Amino acid sequence: MRTRCIGAVTLQEVIDHFRTLERDSDCPGLLDVFLDLREMNSLPETREISPVISEMTRIRGRLRFGACAILASRDALIGMMRIFEVMAEECFRVTCTFRDANEAEAWLIRQQSVIDDRPDPAG
């Protein structure tokens, strides 16, 4: 799944995004995420991360999150996303924040191949 955040993004918009995903019958049960924040000009506060994590945890019965590549260009946003990575480690299998889109894409593809290369436990 690709998500692009543009302009001044609010906490409510982020929560609404997860609720929309939860209601979307076409949304697969397992999502790898490419989160592009390069055009976002707002900066979330640390206190706003917990409600996002709570929402992700709440919808875990409907959706599971695999790998998440976060793309950001501003130093402050990169720092905040690294805090998000730590707080969201129970929600995602793995996350990583990048400055370069090609590196983020390649990493996300490698994360998918890690899953695909695992042996089938059913034999």
C-alpha positions in Angstrom: 0.0 0.0 0.0 1.2 3.5 -0.8 0.2 6.4 1.3 1.2 10.0 0.5 0.8 12.7 3.1 0.5 16.2 1.6 0.4 19.6 3.4 -0.7 20.0 7.0 -1.7 16.5 8.1 -3.8 16.2 11.3 -4.1 13.4 13.8 -7.8 13.0 12.9 -6.9 12.5 9.2 -4.5 9.8 10.1 -7.0 8.0 12.3 -9.7 8.4 9.6 -7.2 6.8 7.1 -7.0 3.7 9.3 -10.8 3.5 9.8 -11.2 3.7 6.0 -8.8 0.9 5.5 -10.6 -1.2 8.1 -13.9 -0.7 6.3 -12.5 -1.4 2.8 -13.6 -4.9 1.8 -11.0 -4.8 -1.0 -8.1 -4.1 1.3 -5.9 -7.2 1.8 -5.5 -8.6 5.3 -1.7 -8.1 5.3 -0.2 -4.7 4.2 3.3 -3.7 3.4 3.4 0.1 3.5 5.3 2.8 1.5 4.6 6.0 3.5 5.7 9.0 1.6 5.9 12.1 3.7 8.1 14.3 1.4 5.2 16.7 0.7 4.0 16.9 4.3 4.7 20.3 5.9 3.3 19.7 9.4 5.3 17.9 12.1 3.5 15.5 14.4 4.1 15.9 18.1 5.3 13.0 20.2 2.0 12.9 22.1 0.2 12.3 18.8 2.0 9.1 18.0 0.3 7.0 20.8 -3.3 7.5 19.4 -2.0 6.3 16.0 -0.5 3.2 17.5 -3.7 2.6 19.5 -5.7 2.8 16.3 -3.4 0.4 14.5 -3.6 -2.0 17.4 -7.4 -1.7 17.5 -7.8 -2.8 13.8 -5.3 -5.6 14.1 -8.1 -8.1 13.9 -9.0 -6.9 10.4 -5.6 -5.8 9.2 -2.0 -6.8 9.8 1.0 -4.7 8.9 4.2 -6.2 7.5 7.0 -3.9 6.5 6.8 -0.1 6.5 9.2 2.1 4.5 8.9 5.7 5.6 10.2 8.4 3.2 10.9 11.8 4.6 13.1 14.7 3.7 13.1 17.1 6.7 15.4 16.3 9.6 12.7 17.0 12.2 10.3 14.7 10.5 12.9 12.0 10.1 13.6 12.2 13.8 9.8 12.0 14.6 9.4 8.9 12.4 12.3 7.2 14.1 10.3 7.7 17.4 7.3 6.3 15.6 9.4 3.2 14.5 10.2 2.4 18.1 6.6 3.0 19.3 5.1 1.0 16.4 7.4 -2.1 16.7 4.4 -4.2 17.9 2.3 -3.1 15.0 4.7 -3.7 12.1 7.0 -6.6 11.4 9.7 -4.1 10.5 10.0 -0.4 9.8 12.7 1.9 8.4 12.9 5.6 7.6 14.7 6.8 4.5 15.6 10.1 2.8 15.9 8.5 -0.7 12.9 7.0 -2.5 14.9 4.4 -4.5 16.5 3.1 -1.2 13.1 2.9 0.4 11.6 1.0 -2.6 14.5 -1.4 -2.7 14.3 -2.1 1.0 10.6 -2.7 0.9 11.1 -5.2 -2.0 13.8 -7.0 0.0 11.5 -7.2 3.0 8.8 -8.9 0.9 11.4 -11.4 -0.5 12.4 -12.2 3.1 8.8 -13.3 3.7 8.5 -15.1 0.4 11.8 -17.1 1.0 10.6 -18.5 4.3 9.9 -22.2 4.2 6.2 -23.2 4.3 5.5 -24.6 7.8 2.8 -26.9 6.4 5.5 -28.7 4.4 
